[in-house]
């Protein structure tokens, strides 16, 4: 049995207690449900009680000696951060492409020259499962140090079955052995392999008829994603892939409208995707359709920042009723970062979100983007005890002092995994 934890006297305790069963939209994204001098009693990996410190200290007076007491005085306590879009499992690096882009080359030009996704795919194919596991484990450690307790992880650096399987099996193993929960997404349709350049529909058939059934049979993923973009997969091809995944129980996600306005947001609504991600160039019609269907818009400000592109129009999305989430898009080419707090900073400074909205977008809405909203993303009785404590007195200071890792303590499944900004020596299993 895990030792109870009593987090006491937080300067601000943000509960994000839900008023609905789904993600928060419009003005509700700013309703953080803050308890000043707030405390949390955690027992058996779950949140047992939440409230004012004076109330909880009286309630648990007779049990204080058996609990691990964490003093959160002058600190901010939030739900554990959730990253709903990463390409966690990969090998190698692409810093040479960074220099090329600084000299004017575009993302798509580099990919056509054999770089981009294709370059990482070559390195990932060559890596052993053990090498991939170790690289990805270290990345998860860094996520944890930045206050993240759950990540989504996509395949997609294989574009042939054996490497896609290798990525997904590594992600599954990481979920079993690392403190962070890893939620897997199959993304065999990340790019068209060069040998299929003249007949991309043949590769689409391969994904649909061979890869997706195997993913489902081996229970390697929960979601199915596709890069729907001019020069990658067409709307028709993307719809076929996403519909095929649905037949095998894989919920659709979609990389939509990143480079050009291409109708990806509209397609996300059409296939009832759980999320549409990127959305830098989405149309007003597409945004409205997403709002009608409740599709979560996962925005990736780090990608726009790193590619020196225009940022997504988040105000249009929030005003239209799209539930917005934020993510790092951690990957080796367009967003080589694990800092979700920095994405929150960019959400404010480059997209015009409020400090309250970015908290919501990185917790409860991000949880709903990976179908985990009933278990994580808010501090409520009965939910998993995934908690992050920041060394700032309030949530506005978290965004005001940008580019700094303020993470002090992280609790995952009711166990302390980061303390004083450092990893606990032996990380407990998820």
Phi, psi and omega in degrees: 000134180287144178293136177299150176239134178240105175274122190241141163060043177296141175303313171222129174248111181267113184267329187052037179304125188282138174260356179218170182278348184247188179293162182273142182229164175047228184296336180296339178294344179260002182266090189274346182055070185270132173248118175277144188054046185270154180221159180224132171257125183243133182212134179054039175080001183236160176279120184263324181205147179222135178170195177294146182300320182296326180286314183289326179295326176289318182298323185247025181309316186284354183243005185300325183293332182274349185267151167278117183261125178249118180278112180256023179302133182062024178235160178260130178244128181228168167300154173304138181291149183236126178253108189267011181204098174223160171246060194303316190265104178204168176240151171084188185212163183225044183293337177295326178292329176301316178294322178298318181291325177296338178264007171113352179289141179269164180303312183290325177298317179296320180295321179293336178276004179098003177268207177062223182305321182297322180295315179293325178299319179298316181291325181288322176299322184284340184281145175283160176303323180295319179295316178298318180298313183295315178300316184287326177299318179295323176297319178297322175302318180292322174303314182299318179295342177260015172089008182269131182245348177216135175228149167268144181226125181260148165278204175117357176254037175231304183057020166211155197300314188298319180285323175300316178297318180300315178299314182292323178291324176296316179299319179297318179294321176299320178298327181281333190242348177258155179298322181291140171283130179246119181255123191265141175233131174276128179224056177301333180265060179268329176198164177269120178302149186303323183292348178253012183305323183274345179218065183300334179296332177294323177291321176302317177299320179298315179298315185289314190267338182245312186285308184303314178300323180289320177302315181292317181299319183271359179054051184264349182206160179253334185233162180230124186239158178211145178269093181270107186197149175302127182091356177239262177245133180287168177302317181296314180295317180298318180297318179300316181294316182291320178295322179296318178299320179300324180296337180253015175084011178266119183286140184285140163232163181207133167281111192234135168052044180279314187263319182222158172290108193235000180089013181293324178295319178298319179295320178303318178294319183298320183265008182056048178296148176288329176208155168237133192240150186089275172063028180294328186238024184292147180280162177298322178298315180297318178298316180296321179293321176300318179298318180298322184269354180074026178286127179286131175267108180267113183260143189234074186297334178295327179291313177298319180298312185287326179272001180056045182253170176289140182280158179296150179276080186291328181296319177300320182292312181296316180295332179278349179097014175282128173288118187259136173236161178240152180208161176282332193056036182312117178198164187280352187247318187241355177198069183281069182216156173240010187268091174295325174302325177291326175297324177295319175302313180296325177304320178283309191283331184246344181240354176079020174283156176274160176304326178291318182297323182287332173297311179301317184292339183256004181231269188293318180291323176296323177297318179292333179292345176236024174060039179237014185296337180279346185247327186221178174098347176214160180259094183224149179303130179099339180281163177300143181275075173253109190226139173239134177246123181256145181274056173222154185279344181203164186291334178289326178294332179299324179268331180296314178270078192280158176072012180245136175276104182269004183297126180253309185222141175231132176244126181236122181053038175080014176232143179284123181244340172227133179220129180062029180079008181237149177294137169293140192306311180249110182284130177288158177287155176294000000 
